[in-house]
């Protein structure tokens, strides 16, 4: 599996140090060589991870305080403060467990796969450092089992570190069944405990009693790579990029009607339009942007000047989410694109609660009828009612994201809604799909 070069990558020939403002940061080593970083190249650039001498004991609280001062937040979608997770696990009694969430089940996102392909040791450094910080004696790395190339590459990286005696804790790779909800943190805990890779909707929370009933820290791959850089260069260095409220850089997957779709690294606070320009710009006039991924929000193209931060996107009902910015051209049908996404989300629900078993399929069916121009008179009112009922009622947050996407499409493409209701499907609805949506077929197995 290969991915386009990150459009924002500029050459950097030496490791960043205090006083530098490298762009990119996570991808800088790859940008310097043009190929994935081997262990020797990684160590030559960064040196070994600065783990406390007594690895596996709670002697690394200074790192947690540095992460807190840096203002690092999770890059997996929720944007939760990273230090708060570290503190929550470190303060529990008993040996902890660290889980690296490398599932990246969001179909519109390729950032974690790309990061692991080109800079695997930065992610593994972060996992080992986090283990030292919270007193963990094992690191579990969760990967989707249908990405065999990724598994082989990461296995080789782990083996190289093992032979070099680099890590003080064992790092174990696991291949999990791949579905949209299998990347939820409690899904990973459930699977590592011998259960299905489906979300757990009830307490206890993972930091209290997770894998093997032990305190468990679950972090996204990109988050841990940032942690590894904070450990080396400190919070002041980290804050030289981004905004005061949301510092640092973020990996973004730019797709749709752009000249160079792919993964790029930008500072938080970069306007959405500038993100697209870093991907060689729009290939035709734009109608809308999908921000955040399949559980994200459609925004009209008039919001291209909006900075990519949670604070700036929140008033629009949006968030950076999984780091996805997809450009929809004026000649495409946003209703048809949304209907395909909702069909996929309905098929990939955990089917553990009413909103997922009944509500989400009903919304997907109604939206499909609207997109195809087969709407009955009561469909629009029914859709609005159902999308309002889905949030905060499920066993996990899956139906919330689907409802957010559907509601944003009804707002963003209101003119198209009226046309489809009054005159049937528009001509654009019959165009080939723009966004790559996997088949709407349920997962074959959860275990």
Secondary structure by P-SEA (a helix, b strand, c coil): ccccccccbbbbccccccccccccccccccccccccccaaaaaaccccccccccccccccaaaaaaaaaacccccccccccaaaaaaaaaacccbbbbbbcccccccccaaaaaaaaccaaaaaaaaaaaaaaacccbbbbbbbccaaaaaaaaaaaaaaaaaaccccbbbbbbbcccccccccaaaaaaaaacccccccccccccccccccccbbbbbcaaaaaaaaaaacccccccccccccccbbbbbbbbbcccccbbbbbbcccccaaaaaaaaccccccccccccccccbbbbcccccccccccccccccccccccbbbbbbcccccaaaaaaaaaaaaaaaccccccccccaaaaaaaaaaaaaacccccaaaaaaaaaaaacccccccaaaaaaaaaaaaaaaaaaaaaaaaacccccccccccccccccccccccccc
